[in-house]
């Protein structure tokens, strides 16, 4: 997964600072990828590009000189992007989020036709496919017909920025506007702070251009089936983001409330409810609020206290997106710091967004909680049980998931060292999001195909 963004301004009506807006909007994509950051801009004469390894804000805050322009794209993710090329369609740069499943087949085919490669990765193959078209828009359409997988894509050329989502709509791009400027981003969570008003989601299969501060739909590729990634509402995107008019934070709270209702029905009321920060916080809030609502309605007599007994160290990164197991485990260990208070003899419900590999929970989370003196630790997870890896992204690979390694829920509870483990169901997830289940991609929550 990667975070993409783009901004186009009309110099005659725009009152802001182009580079500042592009810098900060890109910085607001940082939670989607930390390994590389990049910017590419167009000033009416040439396309400029600059990339760094490392956190975007730290590496670019003193390296913006010379990137002035009227259109620009930004990237935070696992590869060195934006990628630049000079071709029969002219010079352009592009950045990509998603996964091309048939990448090796396409690389081999191009090699057989005499093409050479520097990287042999998704974005280089996408560039080669696009230049086979009669123009950028036609090239994106032809590229889409050639690949198997899912993507969101930004292309910066002399004709402006071209934004596209694959026909299934797996990975989002959202449009924002303010006087004299239009923006597009994987995560719109920073729009409000930059003065952009959220307008709409780029539709599945839509190809739009951003030029001189205006957005225009150029084409719409047909879609047999829309499959919006459900995990964007559960974990991937920032809690302030809104997709399809549905606030991410509201979905996460509703999922927490769903799990709370189950515990209330069985008569289980813990002493405290705590989140795994930061991603488990909305779930824990929703869990606690449901107890409060039911007590206010006279249905129960007491509620658990809300507390935060794990604190996220603010200078730690996001462990989920680290590229190797060793890096993920290290980041998970340093980021969660246990409270200095004693919780001896208490029963706790711990809310988190998901359990994927399970190693961070078993090796870091639970031991830290036990050392605080808790006598019972109950995990409440807002995402359904993850039974398969995601074929449309690259964070989780085959064989890594806890559910595939330990299919038995009883054995999983024992492995994690907790007293109980509860997930929402797929139906409850769809209900919390508020979209028909058939519109949502839940492939990672379904049994793996043989």
C-alpha positions as CSV (number, residue, x, y, z in Angstrom):
1,X,0.0,0.0,0.0
2,X,1.2,3.5,-0.7
3,X,-0.2,7.0,-0.3
4,X,-0.7,9.2,-3.4
5,X,-1.7,12.8,-3.8
6,X,-1.8,15.5,-6.5
7,X,-2.6,19.2,-6.6
8,X,-3.4,21.4,-9.6
9,X,-3.7,25.2,-9.3
10,X,-5.0,28.0,-11.4
11,X,-2.3,30.7,-10.9
12,X,-4.9,33.5,-11.7
13,X,-7.2,32.6,-8.9
14,X,-5.2,30.6,-6.4
15,X,-4.2,32.5,-3.3
16,X,-2.1,29.9,-1.5
17,X,1.4,28.4,-1.8
18,X,1.5,25.6,-4.2
19,X,4.6,23.9,-2.8
20,X,3.4,24.1,0.8
21,X,0.1,22.6,-0.1
22,X,1.7,19.8,-2.1
23,X,4.3,19.2,0.7
24,X,1.7,18.9,3.5
25,X,-0.8,16.9,1.5
26,X,1.9,14.4,0.8
27,X,3.0,14.4,4.4
28,X,-0.6,13.5,5.3
29,X,-0.2,10.3,3.3
30,X,2.8,9.2,5.4
31,X,0.8,6.6,7.5
32,X,0.3,4.6,4.3
33,X,4.0,4.1,3.6
34,X,7.2,5.1,5.3
35,X,10.2,3.7,3.3
36,X,10.3,6.3,0.5
37,X,8.8,9.7,-0.3
38,X,8.8,11.6,-3.5
39,X,7.5,14.7,-5.3
40,X,7.2,15.6,-9.0
41,X,6.0,18.9,-10.3
42,X,5.3,20.7,-13.7
43,X,5.9,24.4,-14.2
44,X,4.6,24.8,-17.7
45,X,7.9,23.9,-19.3
46,X,9.4,20.8,-17.7
47,X,8.6,18.0,-15.3
48,X,10.8,17.9,-12.2
49,X,11.2,14.9,-9.8
50,X,12.8,14.3,-6.5
51,X,12.8,11.3,-4.2
52,X,14.2,10.4,-0.9
53,X,14.5,7.3,1.3
54,X,12.9,7.7,4.7
55,X,10.1,9.7,6.3
56,X,8.7,12.3,3.9
57,X,8.6,15.3,6.2
58,X,12.0,14.8,7.6
59,X,13.7,14.3,4.2
60,X,11.8,17.0,2.2
61,X,11.4,19.8,4.7
62,X,14.6,21.4,3.5
63,X,14.6,20.1,-0.1
64,X,11.8,21.9,-1.9
65,X,13.7,24.6,-3.8
66,X,13.3,24.2,-7.5
67,X,10.1,22.2,-7.4
68,X,7.8,25.2,-7.9
69,X,5.0,24.7,-10.5
70,X,1.3,24.5,-11.1
71,X,0.7,20.8,-11.0
72,X,2.4,18.2,-8.8
73,X,2.1,14.7,-7.4
74,X,3.4,13.2,-4.2
75,X,4.1,9.7,-2.9
76,X,4.8,7.9,0.4
77,X,5.3,4.2,0.1
78,X,7.5,1.1,-0.3
79,X,9.2,2.0,-3.6
80,X,11.2,4.9,-5.0
81,X,8.4,6.9,-6.7
82,X,7.3,9.0,-8.5
83,X,8.8,7.2,-11.5
84,X,9.9,9.3,-14.5
85,X,10.1,8.3,-18.1
86,X,10.6,9.8,-21.5
87,X,8.5,8.2,-24.3
88,X,6.7,8.5,-27.5
89,X,3.9,10.2,-25.5
90,X,6.4,12.7,-24.1
91,X,7.9,13.0,-20.7
92,X,5.7,12.1,-17.7
93,X,6.0,10.9,-14.1
94,X,3.7,8.6,-12.2
95,X,3.1,6.9,-8.9
96,X,1.0,3.9,-8.1
97,X,-0.7,2.0,-5.2
98,X,-1.8,-1.6,-5.4
99,X,-0.5,-4.8,-6.8
100,X,0.0,-6.3,-10.2
101,X,-0.5,-10.1,-9.9
102,X,0.8,-10.9,-13.3
103,X,3.8,-8.7,-13.1
104,X,6.4,-11.4,-13.8
105,X,4.4,-12.5,-17.0
106,X,4.4,-8.9,-18.3
107,X,8.1,-8.4,-17.6
108,X,8.9,-11.6,-19.5
109,X,6.7,-10.6,-22.4
110,X,8.4,-7.2,-22.7
111,X,11.9,-8.8,-22.5
112,X,10.9,-11.1,-25.3
113,X,10.1,-8.0,-27.4
114,X,13.5,-6.5,-26.6
115,X,12.7,-4.2,-23.8
116,X,15.2,-3.6,-21.0
117,X,14.4,-2.9,-17.4
118,X,16.0,-1.1,-14.5
119,X,13.6,-2.1,-11.7
120,X,11.2,-4.8,-13.0
121,X,8.5,-3.5,-10.6
122,X,4.9,-2.5,-10.9
123,X,5.3,1.2,-11.8
124,X,8.0,0.5,-14.5
125,X,5.7,-2.0,-16.2
126,X,2.7,0.3,-15.9
127,X,4.8,3.1,-17.6
128,X,5.7,0.7,-20.5
129,X,2.0,-0.3,-20.9
130,X,0.7,3.3,-20.9
131,X,3.0,4.4,-23.7
132,X,1.5,1.8,-26.0
133,X,-1.6,4.0,-26.1
134,X,-2.5,6.9,-28.4
135,X,-2.4,9.2,-25.4
136,X,-2.3,9.0,-21.6
137,X,-6.0,8.3,-21.2
138,X,-5.9,5.6,-23.9
139,X,-2.7,4.2,-22.4
140,X,-4.3,3.9,-19.0
141,X,-7.2,2.0,-20.5
142,X,-4.9,-0.3,-22.4
143,X,-2.8,-0.9,-19.3
144,X,-5.9,-1.8,-17.3
145,X,-6.8,-4.4,-19.9
146,X,-3.4,-5.9,-19.7
147,X,-2.9,-6.3,-15.9
148,X,-4.4,-8.5,-13.3
149,X,-4.7,-6.9,-10.0
150,X,-5.9,-3.6,-8.5
151,X,-4.5,-0.1,-8.5
152,X,-4.9,3.6,-8.0
153,X,-2.7,5.8,-10.2
154,X,-1.5,9.3,-10.8
155,X,0.3,10.4,-13.9
156,X,1.8,13.9,-14.3
157,X,2.3,15.1,-17.9
158,X,2.4,18.4,-19.7
159,X,-1.4,18.0,-20.1
160,X,-1.9,18.0,-16.3
161,X,-2.4,15.2,-13.8
162,X,-4.3,12.1,-14.7
163,X,-5.9,10.3,-11.8
164,X,-7.4,6.8,-12.2
165,X,-8.8,4.0,-10.1
166,X,-9.1,0.4,-11.4
167,X,-12.7,-0.6,-12.4
168,X,-13.1,-2.6,-9.2
169,X,-12.3,0.4,-7.1
170,X,-10.2,-1.5,-4.5
171,X,-7.9,1.4,-3.7
172,X,-9.3,4.9,-3.2
173,X,-8.6,8.3,-4.5
174,X,-10.7,11.2,-3.1
175,X,-11.1,14.7,-4.6
176,X,-10.9,18.0,-2.7
177,X,-11.3,21.6,-3.9
178,X,-10.7,25.1,-2.7
179,X,-10.5,28.4,-4.6
180,X,-8.2,28.1,-7.5
181,X,-7.1,24.5,-6.7
182,X,-8.2,20.9,-6.9
183,X,-6.5,18.0,-5.1
184,X,-6.7,14.2,-5.2
185,X,-5.4,11.9,-2.5
186,X,-5.4,8.3,-1.2
187,X,-6.3,9.6,2.2
188,X,-8.3,12.8,2.5
189,X,-7.7,13.2,6.2
190,X,-5.5,16.3,5.8
191,X,-7.9,18.1,3.4
192,X,-9.6,20.2,6.2
193,X,-6.3,21.5,7.6
194,X,-5.2,22.6,4.2
195,X,-8.5,24.4,3.3
196,X,-9.8,21.8,0.9
197,X,-13.5,20.7,0.9
198,X,-14.2,17.1,0.3
199,X,-16.1,16.8,-3.0
200,X,-16.4,13.1,-3.9
201,X,-14.6,9.8,-4.4
202,X,-13.0,9.1,-7.8
203,X,-15.4,6.4,-9.1
204,X,-14.2,2.9,-9.9
205,X,-12.9,2.9,-13.5
206,X,-12.9,6.7,-13.8
207,X,-10.0,8.5,-15.4
208,X,-9.9,12.2,-14.6
209,X,-7.6,15.1,-15.4
210,X,-6.6,17.9,-13.0
211,X,-5.5,21.0,-15.0
212,X,-5.3,24.7,-14.0
213,X,-7.3,24.1,-10.8
214,X,-10.1,22.2,-12.4
215,X,-11.1,18.5,-12.6
216,X,-12.6,16.9,-15.6
217,X,-13.6,13.3,-16.1
218,X,-11.9,12.0,-19.3
219,X,-13.3,8.5,-19.5
220,X,-15.0,5.8,-17.5
221,X,-13.8,2.2,-17.9
222,X,-16.6,-0.4,-17.5
223,X,-16.8,-2.3,-14.3
224,X,-18.4,-5.7,-13.9
225,X,-18.1,-5.7,-10.1
226,X,-17.2,-3.0,-7.6
227,X,-15.0,-4.2,-4.7
228,X,-14.1,-1.4,-2.3
229,X,-11.5,-2.5,0.2
230,X,-13.3,-2.8,3.6
231,X,-10.0,-2.5,5.5
232,X,-9.7,1.2,4.7
233,X,-12.6,1.7,7.2
234,X,-11.1,-0.6,9.8
235,X,-7.5,0.2,9.8
236,X,-5.6,1.4,6.7
237,X,-6.6,5.0,6.5
238,X,-6.5,7.8,9.1
239,X,-9.6,8.0,11.4
240,X,-10.6,11.5,10.0
241,X,-10.9,10.2,6.4
242,X,-14.2,9.9,4.7
243,X,-15.0,7.5,1.8
244,X,-18.2,7.2,-0.1
245,X,-19.6,9.7,2.4
246,X,-18.9,7.4,5.3
247,X,-16.6,8.6,8.1
248,X,-13.9,6.1,9.0
249,X,-14.1,7.0,12.7
250,X,-17.8,6.3,12.8
251,X,-17.4,2.9,11.3
252,X,-14.7,1.9,13.9
253,X,-16.9,3.1,16.8
254,X,-19.9,1.1,15.4
255,X,-17.7,-2.0,15.3
256,X,-16.7,-1.5,18.9
257,X,-20.3,-1.1,19.9
258,X,-21.2,-4.3,18.1
259,X,-18.7,-6.3,20.1
260,X,-19.9,-4.6,23.3
261,X,-23.5,-5.7,22.7
262,X,-22.3,-9.3,22.6
263,X,-20.5,-9.0,25.9
264,X,-23.5,-7.3,27.5
265,X,-25.9,-10.0,26.3
266,X,-23.8,-12.7,27.9
267,X,-23.5,-10.7,31.1
268,X,-19.8,-10.0,30.8
269,X,-18.7,-6.6,32.1
270,X,-14.9,-6.0,32.4
271,X,-13.4,-3.7,35.0
272,X,-11.7,-1.6,32.3
273,X,-11.6,-1.3,28.5
274,X,-8.4,-0.1,26.8
275,X,-7.3,0.4,23.2
276,X,-4.2,-0.7,21.5
277,X,-3.1,2.7,20.3
278,X,-3.5,4.3,18.0
279,X,-5.6,2.2,15.6
280,X,-7.6,0.4,18.4
281,X,-8.8,3.7,20.0
282,X,-12.0,4.3,18.0
283,X,-13.1,0.6,18.6
284,X,-12.5,1.0,22.4
285,X,-14.4,4.3,22.4
286,X,-17.3,2.6,20.6
287,X,-17.2,-0.4,23.0
288,X,-17.3,1.9,26.0
289,X,-20.0,4.2,24.6
290,X,-22.3,1.2,24.1
291,X,-22.0,0.3,27.8
292,X,-22.8,3.9,28.6
293,X,-25.8,4.0,26.3
294,X,-27.2,0.8,27.8
295,X,-26.7,2.0,31.4
296,X,-28.4,5.3,30.6
297,X,-31.3,3.3,29.2
298,X,-31.5,1.3,32.4
299,X,-30.5,-2.0,30.8
300,X,-27.3,-2.5,32.9
301,X,-26.2,-1.3,36.3
302,X,-22.5,-0.6,35.7
303,X,-20.0,0.2,33.0
304,X,-16.2,-0.5,32.6
305,X,-13.9,2.4,33.0
306,X,-12.1,3.6,29.9
307,X,-8.4,3.8,30.3
308,X,-5.2,3.9,28.3
309,X,-2.6,1.6,29.9
310,X,-0.5,1.3,26.7
311,X,0.9,4.5,25.3
312,X,2.3,4.8,21.8
313,X,5.7,6.4,21.8
314,X,5.3,9.3,19.4
315,X,8.6,8.9,17.5
316,X,8.0,5.2,16.6
317,X,6.7,4.3,13.1
318,X,3.9,2.1,11.9
319,X,4.8,-1.5,12.4
320,X,2.2,-3.0,10.1
321,X,3.7,-1.5,6.9
322,X,7.4,-2.4,7.7
323,X,8.8,-4.6,4.9
324,X,10.4,-7.4,7.0
325,X,9.3,-9.5,10.0
326,X,12.4,-8.3,12.0
327,X,11.5,-4.6,11.3
328,X,7.9,-5.1,12.2
329,X,8.6,-6.8,15.5
330,X,11.1,-4.1,16.5
331,X,8.8,-1.3,15.7
332,X,5.9,-3.0,17.5
333,X,8.1,-3.5,20.6
334,X,9.3,0.1,20.8
335,X,6.1,1.8,20.0
336,X,3.9,0.3,22.8
337,X,5.0,1.6,26.2
338,X,3.1,0.2,29.2
339,X,1.8,2.5,31.9
340,X,3.7,3.0,35.1
341,X,0.5,2.5,37.2
342,X,-0.6,-0.8,38.7
343,X,-3.7,-2.7,37.5
344,X,-3.3,-5.6,39.8
345,X,-6.4,-7.9,40.0
346,X,-8.4,-6.2,37.2
347,X,-10.2,-7.7,34.2
348,X,-9.5,-5.9,31.0
349,X,-11.0,-5.8,27.5
350,X,-8.4,-4.8,25.0
351,X,-9.7,-3.4,21.7
352,X,-7.7,-3.5,18.5
353,X,-8.4,-3.3,14.8
354,X,-7.2,-6.7,13.6
355,X,-4.9,-9.6,14.2
356,X,-3.0,-10.6,11.1
357,X,0.3,-12.4,11.9
358,X,-0.3,-12.5,15.7
359,X,3.4,-12.3,16.6
360,X,3.2,-8.7,17.8
361,X,0.3,-9.5,20.0
362,X,1.8,-12.7,21.5
363,X,5.4,-11.4,21.9
364,X,4.8,-7.7,22.8
365,X,1.3,-6.8,23.7
366,X,0.1,-9.5,26.0
367,X,3.3,-9.9,28.0
368,X,3.3,-6.1,28.7
369,X,-0.3,-6.2,29.8
370,X,0.3,-9.2,32.1
371,X,3.2,-7.4,33.8
372,X,0.8,-4.7,34.9
373,X,-1.0,-7.2,37.2
374,X,-4.1,-7.8,35.1
375,X,-5.7,-11.2,36.0
376,X,-7.8,-11.5,32.8
377,X,-7.0,-10.2,29.3
378,X,-9.8,-10.4,26.7
379,X,-9.2,-9.3,23.1
380,X,-12.0,-7.7,21.1
381,X,-11.1,-7.2,17.5
382,X,-13.1,-4.9,15.2
383,X,-12.2,-6.7,11.9
384,X,-13.5,-10.2,11.1
385,X,-11.2,-13.1,11.5
386,X,-8.5,-12.8,8.8
387,X,-8.5,-16.1,7.1
388,X,-6.5,-15.3,3.9
389,X,-3.9,-12.8,2.6
390,X,-4.9,-9.9,0.5
391,X,-4.2,-10.6,-3.2
392,X,-4.7,-6.9,-4.1
393,X,-1.9,-5.4,-1.9
394,X,1.5,-6.4,-0.7
395,X,1.6,-6.0,3.1
396,X,0.5,-9.6,4.0
397,X,1.8,-12.6,2.1
398,X,0.7,-16.2,1.9
399,X,1.4,-18.3,5.0
400,X,1.9,-15.3,7.3
401,X,-1.5,-15.1,8.9
402,X,-2.2,-16.4,12.4
403,X,-5.5,-18.0,11.2
404,X,-3.7,-20.1,8.6
405,X,-1.0,-21.2,11.0
406,X,-3.4,-21.9,13.9
407,X,-6.9,-22.6,12.5
408,X,-8.4,-23.6,15.9
409,X,-9.7,-20.5,17.8
410,X,-9.1,-22.3,21.1
411,X,-5.5,-22.9,20.2
412,X,-5.1,-19.3,19.0
413,X,-6.3,-18.0,22.4
414,X,-3.8,-20.3,24.1
415,X,-1.0,-19.1,21.7
416,X,-1.7,-15.4,22.3
417,X,-1.8,-15.9,26.0
418,X,-5.3,-14.3,26.5
419,X,-8.5,-15.4,28.2
420,X,-10.8,-14.9,25.2
421,X,-10.8,-13.6,21.7
422,X,-13.7,-12.1,19.8
423,X,-14.0,-10.8,16.2
424,X,-16.9,-9.1,14.4
425,X,-18.5,-11.0,11.6
426,X,-18.4,-10.1,7.9
427,X,-22.1,-9.2,8.1
428,X,-21.5,-7.0,11.1
429,X,-18.6,-5.3,9.2
430,X,-20.8,-4.5,6.2
431,X,-23.6,-3.2,8.5
432,X,-21.1,-0.9,10.3
433,X,-19.8,0.5,7.0
434,X,-23.4,0.9,5.6
435,X,-22.7,-0.5,2.1
436,X,-24.0,-3.7,0.6
437,X,-21.7,-6.6,1.3
438,X,-21.4,-7.3,-2.5
439,X,-19.7,-3.9,-2.9
440,X,-17.0,-4.6,-0.4
441,X,-13.8,-6.5,-0.8
442,X,-13.5,-9.0,2.1
443,X,-11.1,-11.4,0.4
444,X,-8.7,-11.3,3.3
445,X,-11.6,-12.4,5.6
446,X,-12.6,-15.4,3.5
447,X,-11.1,-18.9,3.5
448,X,-8.0,-19.1,1.3
449,X,-8.7,-20.8,-2.1
450,X,-6.9,-24.0,-2.7
